[in-house]
Amino acid sequence: MASEETPHGAHAPGPDGGDHGSDHYWYHGDKAALTRRLKRIEGQIRGIQRMVDDDQYCIDILTQISASTKGLQAVALNLLEGHLAHCVAEAQTSGDPTAAEAKVKEASDAVARLLRT
């Protein structure tokens, strides 16, 4: 659940007035679910390590790597979708065109990084 000071969908400004370094971003209310998904992926990675240690068949290892990659991509897409719906939308309605452009650029750069992986 989001904190009293920071409503769900918003984030507290950082010490410099910017939004990096804040205590609560939009996903704060969904942090438990996000953490569960990441722990599941962490377990998959540990399983892959065991498979390598146990000299498992390479195709089976690749299958598990693919599943882990898809899990991380799903988390990334969820975060990106939230960033667009909350951070970019908030910047668009703030009346500050520079802030809005910066948030759109930030999202675009994140998409580019995701596509390179």
C-alpha positions in Angstrom: 0.0 0.0 0.0 1.3 3.5 -0.8 2.4 5.8 2.0 0.3 8.6 3.4 2.7 11.2 2.1 3.0 9.8 -1.3 -0.3 8.7 -3.0 -0.2 5.6 -5.2 0.9 6.6 -8.7 3.2 9.4 -7.5 6.6 9.7 -5.9 8.2 11.9 -3.4 10.8 14.3 -4.8 14.4 13.6 -4.0 16.6 15.9 -1.9 17.5 18.1 -4.9 13.8 18.5 -5.9 14.2 16.0 -8.7 12.5 12.7 -8.7 15.5 10.4 -8.6 16.4 9.2 -5.1 12.9 9.4 -3.8 11.6 7.2 -1.1 8.5 6.0 -2.9 7.9 5.6 -6.6 4.6 4.7 -8.2 5.3 0.9 -7.8 5.6 1.2 -4.0 2.1 -0.2 -3.6 3.0 -3.2 -5.7 6.4 -3.7 -4.2 5.5 -7.1 -2.6 4.3 -8.5 -5.9 7.4 -7.2 -7.7 9.7 -8.6 -5.1 8.0 -12.0 -5.4 8.5 -12.1 -9.1 12.2 -11.1 -8.8 12.7 -13.8 -6.1 11.2 -16.4 -8.5 13.6 -15.3 -11.2 16.5 -15.4 -8.8 15.5 -19.0 -8.0 15.5 -19.8 -11.7 19.0 -18.3 -12.0 20.2 -20.4 -9.1 18.7 -23.4 -10.7 20.6 -22.7 -13.9 23.8 -22.4 -11.9 23.1 -25.9 -10.4 22.4 -27.3 -13.9 25.8 -26.1 -15.1 27.5 -27.4 -11.9 25.8 -30.8 -12.5 26.8 -30.8 -16.2 23.2 -30.9 -17.5 22.4 -31.0 -21.2 23.1 -27.6 -22.8 19.7 -27.3 -24.5 18.0 -27.8 -21.1 20.1 -25.0 -19.7 19.3 -22.7 -22.6 15.6 -23.4 -22.1 15.9 -22.3 -18.5 17.8 -19.2 -19.5 15.1 -18.4 -22.0 12.4 -18.7 -19.2 14.4 -16.5 -16.9 14.9 -13.9 -19.6 11.2 -13.8 -20.3 10.5 -13.3 -16.6 12.9 -10.4 -16.5 11.3 -8.9 -19.6 7.9 -9.2 -18.1 9.1 -7.3 -15.0 10.8 -4.7 -17.2 7.6 -4.2 -19.3 5.5 -3.8 -16.1 7.9 -1.1 -14.8 8.0 0.7 -18.2 4.2 0.6 -18.4 3.9 2.1 -14.9 6.5 4.7 -15.8 4.5 5.8 -18.8 1.2 5.7 -17.0 2.4 7.6 -13.9 5.7 9.4 -14.3 5.4 10.5 -17.9 1.7 11.3 -17.5 2.4 13.3 -14.4 5.1 15.3 -16.1 2.8 15.9 -19.1 0.1 17.4 -16.8 2.6 19.4 -14.7 2.7 22.3 -17.2 6.5 22.1 -17.4 7.3 21.1 -21.1 11.0 20.5 -20.2 10.1 18.0 -17.5 7.6 16.3 -19.9 10.2 16.0 -22.6 12.8 14.6 -20.2 10.4 11.9 -19.0 9.5 10.9 -22.6 13.2 10.8 -23.4 13.9 8.7 -20.3 11.2 6.2 -21.4 12.5 6.1 -25.0 16.0 5.5 -23.8 14.7 2.7 -21.5 12.9 1.1 -24.5 16.1 1.3 -26.5 18.0 -0.5 -23.8 15.4 -3.2 -23.5 15.5 -3.8 -27.3 19.3 -4.1 -27.3 19.1 -7.0 -24.8 
